[in-house]
Amino acid sequence: MEREPNDFELAVFSLLWSEHCGYKHSALLLRRLPSEGVRVLQGPGENAGVIDLGDGVAAAFKVESHNHPSAVEPFQGAATGVGGILRDIAAMGARPIALLNGLRFGRPDDHFSRAVGGIGHYGNCVGVPTVGGEVVFDEAYASNCLVNAMCVGLLPAERVLGAKATAAGALVVLYGATTGRDGIGGASVLASQELGAEALDKRPSVQVGDPFTGKRLIEVSAALVERDLVLSLQDCGAAGLASSLSEMASSYGIDVHLDRVPLREEGMEPWEVMISESQERMVAIVAPARLAEVEAVIDRWELHRAVIGEVTENGVLHALWDGESVGEIPARFLTEDCPRYAVERAPRAPRPERPTLVPPVAEALPALLASPALRSRAFVTRRYDQLVQSRTVRRPGLDAAVLRLRPGWKGLAVSLDGQGRVGSLDPRCGGALATIEAARNVACAGGGPLAITDCLNFGNPEKPEVAWELAEAIEGIALACEALGIPVVSGNVSLYNDTDGRSIPPTPTIGCVGLVPDVRRVPRGWREGDVVVLARSASPLTLAGSEAQARWGILGGSPSLDLASEAALVRWAAAAAGRATLVHDVSEGGLAVALAEAALWSGVGLTADLDDDPLALFGEIGGQVLAAFPPGQLEVDPTGEEVEARILGVVGGDTVFGLDLAALRCAHELDAA
């Protein structure tokens, strides 16, 4: 700039160069992730990734974090996380069709319940079904909860919209809610530093959401895109207009007249208007000849609107107030030229694996099913509308959700999976396992995995051991994607998840999308007389990082994955799902819990010849998949690949491991009523 920035410009720099907006500690590492593929229409760098589903249809999807706001004010923090991810999808020109969320809390307390309430409030009111995700209770997240929100939307494949300005002389139109002081500094005050005892004092930095305005915003955006009335579109989220306009201006330049912004509070200063994070706002680039049509669409839905600027060719984001210049910043300074850090890394010492004394299965299985970690999540999912839009083929509860792509019978399988406990033992294995498990869940629902989105939740990257964890987890994700042959098309990084110097475990969360050839063949549940097969990868089976180890032992060990074999197992599961009555991933709780879950889901027990071996029954790594086939259609090797598979038993009766199914259901759903 060849001069000292003024106070307005410093306010903009402080947010755009924050960790939340600038990815200062992760941008260099993220280059390792594969992002290209024959189906990729839009990779990382836009509001969401987009993949081609065939038949002229594309899917836009992304996962985002709202961890710090949810830690401070759980209802609004979680609600506005949902609102933000919906706008990201709408900004690509897509109509949102599904939400998923990944929640990690210390315990199922009032704080957790309020976050769930915020998610349900926003999603239910806006009319988008919440169809899946995961809920984890672990004391490691007692001080720093994780709230990750994923959204999937559909759009015509030839009509993918971008955020950057594409023509000088075009107009900048702001529409949606009015602008106030709520959320000022949210990106820097909350998401880019550790939380401490003063966290409650930061509540004014948490945004306040209005889902009914959010619904109208989605409808307006969809109408503008369908009528080809906008050149580009951008969500107004973290850092407010400062972020959205700097990204739009990066190739051209923008003059923005901040005094034209519709306000809900009097006496706001220019810098406050520029960085306010008031929710439910979008920015569109519009050709002057189409302005009247754009205004008519916005007015029909009774949203506020204003022409707040115009696109220039000088590469500068120029802010004005009553015709006077208040700030001029080359747009690339705020985007491409943001500082990038390659920080010192220091590996953690491995934790040795000690013997875990697991009780007999007759005692251990009911205890695990009744534990907060593994009990039924119906008490959460029943607070969400799962069926609105009438696309939901399979609801939450087992592996992945499935949504129908109308017209026709193709479907979309979607899952969201994270790894914290395994990541604390080996972050590379944790990143790889989260990716493999998300893909495996999609495959168990009959979907062929196409691409993933990632949300990287970590502690303070200025600590060498956390910087090492982040780099290792990203490497694990990259290796797993290469083995699976799928790209990473979007994502988010949430760092500084620390409280009073204590970091969360390295927790990558992976969202996966897969194409289901025919939703009428999605496995629904095993039936009397079916033959149950267990297929497994060549990865060594271990109790390391398992729920059994956490409950009856000391967390430790060095889990590892044979990624080529794990990818083969994913293909096996997808092939089996086209023939089987049930396909189920073996994950939390191991084989014993997976068999009980399948029996409870289907309402029929199982007769199986299994030894009471803790490793075989409760180990969670390596990969295993259950499949139930009608007697005359048994297919142990549906892919022809070298996947080890064996017959476990036959479906029938009302017991599992000799335990009454009704009693297990009572234990599993004890606190889910």
Secondary structure, DSSP 8 states (H G I E B T S, - for coil): --S---HHHHHHHHHHTSHHHH-TTTHHHHTTS----TTEEE-TTSSSEEEEEETTEEEEEEEEE-HHHHHHSHHHHHHHHHHHHHHHHHHTT-EEEEEEEEEEESSSSHHHHHHHHHHHHHHHHHT--EEEEEEEE-GGGSSS-EEEEEEEEEEETT----SS--STT-EEEEEES-B-STTTTIIIIITTS-B-TTGGGGGGGS----HHHHHHHHHHHHHHHHTT--SEEEE--TTHHHHHHHHHHTTS-EEEEGGGS-BSSTT--HHHHHH---SSEEEEEE-GGGHHHHHHHHHHTT-EEEEEEEE-SS-EEEEEETTEEEEEEEHHHHTTTS----------------------HHHHHHHHHHSTTTS--HHHHTTS--STTS-EEE-TTSS-EEEE-SSSS-EEEEEEEE-SHHHHH-HHHHHHHHHHHHHHHHHHTT-EEEEEEEEEE-S-TTSHHHHHHHHHHHHHHHHHHHHHT--EEEEEEE---EETTEE---EEEEEEEEEES-GGGS-----TT-EEEEEE-SS--B-TT-HHHHHHS---------HHHHHHHHHHHHHHHTT-SEEEEE-TTHHHHHHHHHHHHHT--EEE-----HHHHH--BS-EEEEEE-GGG--S-SS-S--EEEEEEEE-SSEETTEEHHHHHHHHTTT--
